[in-house]
């Protein structure tokens, strides 16, 4: 599904955050944070509420512009980027609160993720004729594959506003996958889900990573999920990096135990 740059081999740095700081007035959301995300891994970003996790994702995909530091993605370094440019370069994301077009069907919501891939002239798209029609058919076939992958065939024509929360989260994941991202940012993909829904979403995240080779960075509060899914974990506290390493290393870090986990595991 993904078309990741062949110049970056599995395990090499895909994205690097270098001494990034972000403030809103006198409030420091992120302070001098550095870490990297390697191609092919699932990278978790954890921390208490207010730790700066979502702010960091917003910096990575260009929604926020840090006052200091830089982001390097696929070898290109930047201090600022618009979200549209980040999307065009291969960064897709989901959100804490589901951000879907509630009156549109599952199919049409996922199709909206193909917008950047459509090349036909606007005139032909309006007419839905000629080259635009042939292109739309190709994109619909791609989206149908995603629908099959996410096992949501039965709701493909249902307005997403009528779907239960867990299925809406799955549709939002489908829309992000429709962009064929090199880096997929998941902001609390399992928030508000029951145990069965979490198990399903965990399975899809693993399959996206292993079957399609998509690099994933996720924020998640369920520590069981984080430790089971992640290759590496970075821990933030009050906007600063507290720890960084494998799940086992992070679980054993006394500063993390004291500040976040609460007890030794």
Secondary structure, DSSP 4 states (H G I P E B T S, - for coil): -----TTS-TTSEEEEEEEEEEEETTEEEEEEEEEEEETT-EEEEE-STTSSHHHHHHHHTTSS--SEEEEEETTEEES---HHHHHHHTEEE--SS----TTSBHHHHHHGGGGGG--S-HHHHHHT-THHHHHHHHHHHHHHHHHHHTT-GGGTTSBGGGS-HHHHHHHHHHHHHTT--SEEEEESTTTT--HHHHHHHHHHHHHHHHHH--EEEEE-S-HHHHHHH-SEEEEEETTEEEEEE-HHHHHH-HHHIIIII-S--
